[in-house]
Amino acid sequence: MNILLKNIPIGTTGYELADFVESEFNMHSAEEKKLSVSVCCIEMLERQDNFCHPVEQYGIIRVSPQNLARRVIRQLDGCLFEKLTITVREYFIRSVVNDPRLNLIDTPEVMLEKRVRDRREHLLIYSRQI
C-alpha cells in the first residue's frame, strides 16, 4: 500500500523521511516486529499553487503488508515532524482517462452564434458621440 505524507518541510530528503517514519512508528510499537523503510520505496514530490501558496512537498512511501500500512497511517497521522503537523493517508493512483474534467461538453454552435448575434444587435442607449 502506498502512503502519502503531506505538509512535510521543504527540502526534506528521502533518507530523513525514512528515518522519521521508522523511528516514530517503532518507538510507539510494542511488538517485536519492527518497521523498516527502504529509501528506494520513497518518492518525493513538490507542487506549487499558481495563486498565492508556496511550494508544498509530499512524500509517498510503499509499505506492505496492508495491515501494517494501516497501522502506520493511524500512528503517524497528526505527528510533529520538525515543528510541522503532518497528514498521513492512503495514496490513490488516479487515472487521467477517467477524469470528468476532460469530458466537458462544448457549447453548441447554434448557441454561440446566437450569443454573438445578440451582442452585434445591441443598441447603445446611453451613448453619445464626442
C-alpha positions in Angstrom: 0.0 0.0 0.0 1.2 3.5 -0.8 1.1 6.1 1.9 1.0 9.8 1.3 2.7 12.2 3.8 1.6 15.8 3.4 2.8 19.1 5.0 6.4 17.9 5.3 9.1 20.6 5.5 10.6 21.8 2.2 14.0 20.4 1.5 13.4 17.1 3.3 15.2 14.2 1.7 14.1 10.6 1.4 16.7 9.5 4.0 15.3 11.9 6.6 11.7 10.9 5.9 12.5 7.2 6.1 14.4 7.7 9.4 11.5 9.7 10.8 8.9 7.1 9.8 10.9 4.2 11.2 11.8 5.9 14.5 8.3 7.3 15.1 6.5 4.1 14.3 9.0 1.7 16.1 9.0 4.0 19.2 5.2 3.6 19.7 5.0 -0.1 18.6 5.1 -2.6 21.4 5.6 -5.7 19.1 8.8 -7.3 18.3 8.1 -6.9 14.6 9.7 -3.5 13.6 9.0 -1.5 10.5 12.0 -0.9 8.2 11.5 1.6 5.3 13.8 1.4 2.4 14.8 4.7 0.8 14.2 3.2 -2.7 10.5 2.9 -1.7 10.2 6.6 -1.1 9.2 9.2 -3.8 9.4 12.9 -3.0 7.0 15.2 -4.9 6.8 19.0 -5.0 3.9 21.2 -6.1 3.4 24.9 -6.3 0.0 26.6 -6.4 -0.4 29.2 -9.1 -2.1 31.7 -6.8 -0.5 32.6 -3.5 0.6 29.3 -1.9 4.3 28.5 -1.7 5.9 25.2 -2.8 4.5 22.2 -1.0 6.4 18.9 -0.6 4.9 15.4 -0.3 6.3 12.0 0.3 5.0 8.7 -0.9 6.1 5.6 0.9 5.4 2.0 0.0 4.6 -0.2 3.0 3.5 -3.8 2.9 1.5 -5.8 4.2 -1.7 -3.7 4.2 -2.5 -4.2 7.9 0.9 -2.8 8.8 0.4 0.1 6.4 -3.0 0.9 8.1 -1.3 0.9 11.5 1.4 3.3 10.2 -1.3 5.7 8.9 -3.1 5.6 12.3 0.1 6.2 14.3 1.7 8.9 12.1 -1.3 11.0 11.2 -1.0 14.2 13.2 2.6 13.7 14.4 5.1 16.5 14.6 7.9 16.5 12.1 10.3 19.4 12.5 7.6 21.6 14.1 5.0 20.8 11.4 2.0 18.6 11.9 2.0 16.1 9.1 -1.1 14.5 7.5 -0.8 10.8 6.5 -3.4 8.9 4.4 -3.5 6.2 1.7 -2.2 7.3 -1.7 -4.5 6.5 -4.6 -3.3 6.4 -8.2 -5.9 8.2 -10.2 -6.3 7.5 -13.9 -6.3 10.5 -16.3 -8.7 8.7 -18.6 -11.5 8.8 -16.0 -11.1 12.5 -15.2 -14.5 14.1 -15.6 -13.0 17.5 -16.3 -11.7 16.2 -19.7 -15.1 15.2 -20.8 -16.7 18.6 -20.8 -19.4 19.1 -23.4 -18.7 22.1 -25.6 -21.3 24.8 -26.2 -23.3 24.0 -29.4 -22.6 26.2 -32.5 -26.2 27.4 -32.5 -25.9 28.9 -29.0 -22.5 30.5 -29.8 -23.9 32.2 -32.9 -27.0 33.4 -31.0 -24.8 35.0 -28.3 -22.5 36.7 -30.9 -25.5 37.9 -32.9 -27.2 39.4 -29.7 -24.0 41.4 -29.0 -24.0 42.7 -32.5 -27.6 43.9 -32.4 -27.4 45.5 -29.1 -28.3 49.2 -29.1 -26.3 51.7 -27.2 -28.9 53.6 -25.4 -26.8 56.0 -23.3 -24.1 56.6 -25.7 -23.3 59.9 -27.4 -20.7 60.8 -29.9 -17.9 63.1 -28.7 
